[in-house]
Amino acid sequence: MVQEMARDFAEKYIRPYVMEWDEAQFFPIDIFKQMGEMGLMGILVPEEYGGSGFGYQEYVTAIVEVSKVCGSIGLSLAAHNSLCTGHILTFGNEDQKNRWLPKLASAEWIGAWGLTEANTGSDALRMNTTAVLDGDEYVINGSKTWITHGKSGDIAVVMVRTGEKGRAGGISAIVIEKGSPGFTHGKKENKLGMRASETTELIFDNCRVPKENLLGIEGEGFKQAMKVLDGGRISIAALALGIAQGAFLAAVDYAKERHQFGQPIASFQGISFKLADMATEIEAAELLIKNAADRKNRGLSVVKQSSMAKYYASEVAVRCATEAVQIFGGYGYTKDFPVEKYYRDSKLCTIGEGTSEIQKIVIAREILK
Ligand SMILES: Cc1cc2nc3c(=O)[nH]c(=O)nc-3n(C[C@H](O)[C@H](O)[C@H](O)COP(=O)(O)OP(=O)(O)OC[C@H]3O[C@@H](n4cnc5c(N)ncnc54)[C@H](O)[C@@H]3O)c2cc1C
């Protein structure tokens, strides 16, 4: 049911505008409001907080279907659900959940999540943004880069340093609402792909936030963020799978239609073997994702499984999109056909929520411990 709903919605309301939004770097906020009405913006949120109360299988299914049509929308859907909403859902107290989750689940509010800074990406532990308690408020100074929905977001969960630099125990997670004094957004990035997913800086200049906005206790923020990313990586794997499938389906159709040397190019072994490799890798990625989603639903550790799914699926997305462009030949290199966009969008998957190199570090650490 979720698959059909997400597929129909993407075909009807997203597909016709994909290139227009991409060219203009337009973040189509109304699409997210519509997805909120459909229950896709609070897909993992229990019904008591206004969500759909689904599990990870339904969640990844929705992301795959949307990403098959547009990676940008898939990325924003994943960031809103897994990161901002997921963080509050997992670590918020009852008051915080009642206050923010219904707004996020309905998409009345769009969520952002800030871990990365200009000088600390993979090495997030050494972040510079600080929060100092002053009476009943935290005073926050610093900035975050590459933040999805940094401008259009109504609320952000932000990791800040409340203790010693470079120590996990020195980081805390705080919720900051739009309009808080001293909180603004910075420049919007002009990106290679995922152009309809807004990415900007967040700036904190003596930003004051009530101390009740702290999630969990002081010093727990880094641990929380790593746990949030365990779930988030499953959704980025689903995003990658959607892109790989979209590119594959386009390539299959084109290979059957395009004739050279008096026959469809699909009849050349050089082309059909590419399709065979793509299909095999896509199925393998799907199984890794389903396994991670199943473990997540059962409350088992997914540290290794989500990294494996994210690492493999994102590299598959890049390979499939590259081969799809090759199968389209010169036409694949133009914006008149869909595969060049899959090609540009796919690369984000090997970078966001931890690069492929970082996933290999996580996997190796897990298997060697
Ligand atoms: C479109 C987009 C959206 C994003 N959205 C968000 C968001 O909403 N919130 C947020 O907090 N962040 C977000 N990010 C940031 C993203 O998570 C980081 O870009 C990513 O973690 C990598 O960090 P970096 O860019 O600083 O690269 P760096 O950490 O500088 O890495 C550069 C290169 O060095 C490699 N490298 C680094 N350390 C090691 C190591 N120990 N061993 C081997 N290789 C290593 C990396 O793999 C990479 O190839 C987003 C990024 C993009 C592009």
The ligand as an ORCA input file, in Angstrom:
! r2SCAN-3c Opt
* xyz 0 1
  C      24.035     17.548     -0.250
  C      24.574     17.349      1.143
  C      23.686     17.334      2.209
  C      24.174     17.202      3.509
  N      23.293     17.285      4.561
  C      23.790     17.304      5.827
  C      22.911     17.552      6.935
  O      21.699     17.720      6.777
  N      23.466     17.602      8.183
  C      24.794     17.438      8.412
  O      25.223     17.493      9.568
  N      25.649     17.193      7.376
  C      25.185     17.137      6.102
  N      26.044     16.920      5.045
  C      27.476     16.777      5.316
  C      28.013     15.382      5.041
  O      27.581     14.498      6.019
  C      29.556     15.515      4.962
  O      29.838     16.168      3.743
  C      30.259     14.186      5.055
  O      30.133     13.636      6.326
  C      31.745     14.292      4.697
  O      32.368     15.321      5.378
  P      33.254     16.377      4.578
  O      32.455     16.849      3.427
  O      33.756     17.403      5.533
  O      34.475     15.542      4.017
  P      35.852     15.215      4.790
  O      35.561     14.631      6.108
  O      36.744     16.387      4.718
  O      36.433     14.064      3.851
  C      37.159     14.330      2.641
  C      37.657     12.986      2.109
  O      38.571     12.406      3.059
  C      38.108     11.088      3.379
  N      38.423     10.786      4.786
  C      38.174     11.553      5.885
  N      38.575     10.925      6.982
  C      39.084      9.723      6.592
  C      39.659      8.616      7.273
  N      39.781      8.583      8.592
  N      40.079      7.553      6.514
  C      39.937      7.567      5.173
  N      39.406      8.583      4.479
  C      38.986      9.646      5.181
  C      36.600     11.123      3.139
  O      36.088      9.810      2.941
  C      36.529     11.983      1.881
  O      36.804     11.183      0.760
  C      25.569     17.018      3.735
  C      26.449     16.993      2.652
  C      25.969     17.166      1.365
  C      26.957     17.175      0.229
*
